[in-house]
């Protein structure tokens, strides 16, 4: 029940457009989704528009796309020995120095990332939690009841939710009224499956090796580009030098009346 309520709250907090947004790892992925003609109009036969048209469901209106490598990532520490790579955020404190009653955690850390995506890394080594989810939720706090949430107002900086429907968007911005029911919601956390003890560590090492390989390939491509550039520059300079020498020989022959072919 807790996971179900939390999923509904987070979905409502983000809204339908954000819940249906696409996520790309790189900006190249974003560019592939939509192309334009010389006048700046969308090319309806290419990218996602072309795919939608091919199945008889053309895209209408706008849609959001998140680019992981362009999002400002969380720059702090992570919870030690946590396969979910939760962010090590300081718990809120009231002016009295005590933790607010009913505080359940930060929304960014309450999302279960399955093992397939847990180590989806950008070229800078950042995962989904510290990029996408931190961008969406920042330090959004979650409380058990609306009363707990309101009592914690002095230490709410980036918004708060309560399991009984309370919602604070940001400091001084409250969302009131009936809860909006969305057809799209976060999946329930079924828990971490029982796997060998070294499963996550092994998977982490594999993901890191794959990331290092991608970085190495990028470095090699960059060095190859620089090498090709140097080669092209060399050929241009060589051609200019030969042309200069040829012109010099012709000039010398004219000045000193040297018969052709003797230089």
N, C-alpha and C positions, 0 to 999 in steps of 0.2 A: 504493500500500500504506500509506503514511504517513497519508493522509487517511482511509482505511478504518479503520485501527487507532484513530486519534484519535476518529472518530465513534462507534465501539463504546465506547471508554472514557468519553467524555462522556455517552453515553446511560446507561451503567451508573451513573455518578456521580450523575446526576440522578434516576434511577429511573423506572419506567413511569408513575406517576401524574403526575409533573411533565412528562414528555415528551408526555403526552396532554392537558396543560392547555390551556385556551382563553386567548387574549390579546385584551383589549379596550383600545382607545385611551383611552376615557373611562369614568367611572363610570356614565354614562347607559347605556353598552353593557352593563355588568355588571348593572344593574337590569333591563334588558330581557330578560335570559336567564332570570330566575326571579321570579315574583310570588307573593304570599301572600294568603290570605283574612283575615278579621277575627280568627280564632283563631290566626293565625300558621302555618297549614298551607300547604304548597306547592300552588299552583294547577296541576294537571296538564294543564290544557287551554290554557295560555298559555306564551309564551316557548319556550325550548329543549325543555321537557317536552312542550309541545303539538306541536311539530314532530316529536319522536321518536315520540310516540304516533300521529301521522298516517301514519307510514311503517311502523307495526307493530313498532317497536323502542323500547319505553319505557325511560327511564333508570332504572337501579337503583344505589343507593349515591351516594356523593359524588363531586364532580369539582372540580379546581382551576381558578381563573380569575385571571389576572394583569391588573391595571389599570395601564397604563403611566403615566398622569398621577398616580397615587398612590404609585408606587415612588420611593424616594429615589435620585435620579440621581447619577452620577459627577460630581464637581465640579472635576476637574482639567483639564489641557490635552489636546489631541489631537495626533496625529502630523501634522506639517505636510505640506500638499499630498497628503494620502492620501484618495482617493475613498471608501475604506472607513471613514473616520473612526475609525481605531483609537486607543485610549486611550494617551496618552503616560505609561506607567508606568515607574518606575525599575527597572532590572534588579536582582535580588537580589545581595547580596554576602556572602561568608563573613567571619568575624571577621578573616581575614587581609587583607580588602579586595579580594580577587579574586572574579570572577564564578564561580559553581559550574560545574564541567564538566558537559556534557550538558544544560544548560538550553536548551530550545527556544523558550520564550516563555510568555506568559500565555494561559490558555484563552479568556478573554474576547476576545482579539485574534486568535485562531486560527480563529474562525468566519467563514465567508464569507457576507456579507449581499448577496443579489442586488440588482441595480439597482432593482428594483420596490420593495423595502423599505428600501433604504439611507438614504433621506431621509424615512421615515415619522416625522413629528415630532409631539410632543405640543403643547399650546397654549403651553408654555414653551420650545419649540424643541428638546426632547431627542429623540434617536433611539433605535432599538432597542438598539444596543450599550451606550449609557451608562445605559439604564434596565433593560430585561429581562435582557440577558446579564450586565450588571454585578451585578444583583441575584442571579442564579443562580450566578455563578462568582467574583465579587469578584476577588481577586488569586490565584486558583488557578494554580499553576505546573505546567508540563509538562516532563518530562525524558525523555531517550532510554532510560535503563535504570533498573531498580530500585536498582542500586548508586549511580548518580548521584544519584537522589532521596534516598536515605538519607544520602549524604555531605553533602547540602545541608540537612539537618535544621535546623541553627542559623539558617538564613535563610528557613525556611518558616513563614509566618504564617497563611495562609488555605487551607491544604491543598495537595496536590501529586499528580500522576499521572505514571506512566511508561509508555512505549509497550509494555513487556513485561508490563503488568498491575498494577504497584504502585499503591497508592492510600492517601493520607493525607487523611482528611476534614477535620481541623483539627489544631491543635497538640495532640499527645498522643493523637489518635484515629486508629488504623490500621484498615484493612479488609483482612482476610486471607481465605484460602480460594480456591476456584475462581471464576473469572470468571462472572458471570451473563450469559447470552445473552438480549438483548431483541429482540423483533420490530420495535421502533420504534427508529430510529437517525437521527443527523444525516446529511443527504445529503452525498455526496462533493463536494468543491470542484472544479468543472470548470474553474476559472480564470476570469479576467475576459475576456470576449469581445473580439475586436478591433473597436474602434469608433473613430469620429473622435476626434482628440485633444481637442476641446472638448466632447465628448459629456457627460461627467460634470459639467463646469462649467455647461453649459447646463441640464442636468437639475437640478442643485443650485439654480440661479437660479429655475427654474420652481417647484420645490418650496417655496423660500423665499417666492416671490410668492404661492403658494397659501396658505401658512401665514399671511402678512401679511394676505391677504384674509379668512381665517377670523377672525383677531384683530380686524380692522376691523368685520366683521359682528357679532361678539360685543360690541364696544364700542358699536356703533349700537343693538343690542338692549338693552343695559344703559341707555343714555341715553334710549331710547324708554320704557323701563319707568319711569325716574325722572321723565320728562316726564308720563307718564300719571298717576303718583302725585301730582305737583304739581297737575295738572288736577283730579283727584278731590278733593284737599284744598281747592282753590279753590272748587269747586262746593259742597262741604259748608259751608265758611265763608260763602259767599254766601247759601246757604239759611238758615243760622243768623242772619245779619245781617238778612235780609228778615223772618224770623219775629220777631226782636227789635224791629224797627221797627214791624211790625204790632201787636205787643203794646203797644209804647209809645204808639202812636196811640190804641188802644182805651182805655188807661189814662187818657190825657190827656182824652179825650172824656168819660169818666165823672167825672173830678175837676172839670173846668171846665164841664160841661154843654154841650159843643160839639155842635151838631146833626151827625148822621152825614153824611159826604160833604163836609164843609167843610175837613177837614185834608188 
